[in-house]
């Protein structure tokens, strides 16, 4: 297979209890994923940058009872370019790493840093990027001690970026690769989000296949999902409205959108087989079994270099 393992994400929130968590884990277990990607913020296990040990005990048993392995997605708002609260940002990432160790996860995904309009005007972009590199090296050292890999994810042109309120260099995968290459840490690589890359390519005009192929040596984890490659220029309506118009980051099962997934992945020569998370929206929870099968078929076809209609 082209991927080392194929799993899916646990995308719902369980901060008000654990009953729903047990039911969803059981349903996912029946779907047969190699792993489940969990978000500590959706489980309520981090409070103020530290692990909440009481809450951790409440969910740890359920997670470990399920017959699945795990990866972890650190909170979406972690921003290692934020110099106004840099220590807190590091604390949250470190807590995510320690949570991953508790549940036996091997990969922790985090988003690349962002420059936030007026808040960051006092800082140079160079200083912010340098701060992110230093933080990732330090986090990489901790990841090494814990037996983990950090995978930094590329982003897409969402509304704050389109309005010019936020600058995110990682919407260009090649720029993310430059930053991670400069970090130069064996425990820090890239999470290629194919759906994000497709939206960014459509809006900014770069070649999706070439851009993704160029970062393959650094990819340690893949987020695989589909969309219609239509940037949402109309605001931030409900997810149901996104779907009606086919706008934005839909997180559809592979094959339900228009991204040339096979063409993208076929050009990627991974020195290390990455893990692959089929990252679906909560609305697609019932489609997990079918989506996993599609991803595995794609992985097998890529390994054999045989064409597959996806």
BELZIHU-V34191 format. One record per pair of residues at least 12 apart in sequence whose ideal C-beta (glycine too) atoms are under 6 Angstrom apart, sorted by the first residue. I is the first residue (numbers start at 1). J is the second residue. If there is no record, write none. Layout:
BEGIN
I:J + I:J
END
This chain:
BEGIN
1:299 + 1:300 + 1:303 + 2:299 + 2:302 + 2:303 + 3:276 + 3:299 + 4:273 + 4:275 + 5:34 + 5:35 + 5:275 + 6:34 + 6:276 + 6:295 + 6:296 + 7:33 + 7:34 + 7:35 + 7:36 + 7:277 + 8:33 + 8:278 + 8:288 + 9:37 + 9:277 + 9:279 + 10:36 + 10:38 + 11:282 + 12:282 + 13:42 + 14:43 + 15:44 + 18:58 + 18:59 + 18:62 + 21:62 + 22:62 + 25:66 + 29:66 + 29:67 + 29:68 + 31:288 + 31:289 + 31:292 + 33:292 + 35:69 + 35:70 + 35:71 + 36:68 + 36:70 + 37:71 + 37:73 + 37:277 + 38:70 + 38:72 + 39:73 + 40:96 + 40:99 + 41:75 + 43:59 + 45:99 + 46:95 + 49:88 + 49:91 + 49:92 + 50:95 + 51:95 + 51:98 + 63:103 + 70:103 + 70:105 + 71:105 + 71:107 + 72:96 + 72:100 + 72:105 + 72:108 + 73:109 + 74:93 + 74:96 + 74:108 + 74:110 + 75:92 + 78:92 + 78:93 + 78:110 + 79:113 + 79:114 + 80:113 + 80:132 + 80:135 + 81:113 + 81:128 + 81:132 + 83:123 + 83:131 + 90:135 + 93:110 + 93:139 + 96:108 + 97:142 + 97:143 + 97:146 + 97:148 + 100:148 + 101:146 + 107:149 + 107:151 + 107:221 + 107:275 + 108:148 + 108:150 + 109:151 + 109:153 + 109:191 + 110:152 + 111:153 + 112:152 + 112:170 + 112:176 + 113:132 + 114:166 + 114:168 + 115:167 + 116:166 + 117:165 + 133:182 + 133:183 + 136:183 + 136:188 + 137:183 + 137:185 + 140:185 + 140:187 + 140:188 + 143:187 + 144:187 + 149:187 + 149:220 + 150:188 + 151:189 + 151:191 + 151:220 + 151:221 + 152:190 + 153:191 + 153:193 + 154:170 + 154:173 + 154:176 + 154:193 + 154:196 + 154:197 + 155:168 + 155:170 + 155:171 + 155:196 + 156:196 + 156:199 + 156:200 + 156:249 + 157:171 + 157:200 + 157:203 + 157:231 + 159:236 + 171:200 + 173:197 + 173:211 + 173:215 + 174:211 + 174:214 + 177:215 + 177:218 + 180:218 + 189:218 + 189:220 + 190:215 + 190:218 + 190:219 + 191:221 + 192:219 + 192:222 + 193:223 + 194:224 + 195:225 + 195:227 + 197:212 + 198:229 + 198:259 + 199:231 + 202:229 + 203:231 + 209:263 + 209:264 + 209:267 + 212:264 + 213:267 + 213:268 + 216:268 + 216:269 + 216:270 + 217:271 + 219:274 + 220:274 + 221:274 + 221:275 + 222:274 + 222:276 + 223:277 + 223:279 + 224:254 + 224:276 + 224:278 + 224:295 + 225:251 + 225:279 + 226:252 + 226:254 + 226:256 + 226:257 + 226:259 + 227:250 + 227:257 + 228:246 + 228:257 + 228:258 + 229:258 + 230:246 + 230:247 + 232:247 + 232:248 + 251:279 + 251:280 + 251:281 + 253:284 + 253:287 + 253:291 + 254:294 + 254:295 + 255:294 + 255:310 + 261:310 + 262:308 + 262:310 + 265:302 + 266:302 + 278:291 + 278:292 + 278:295 + 298:310
END
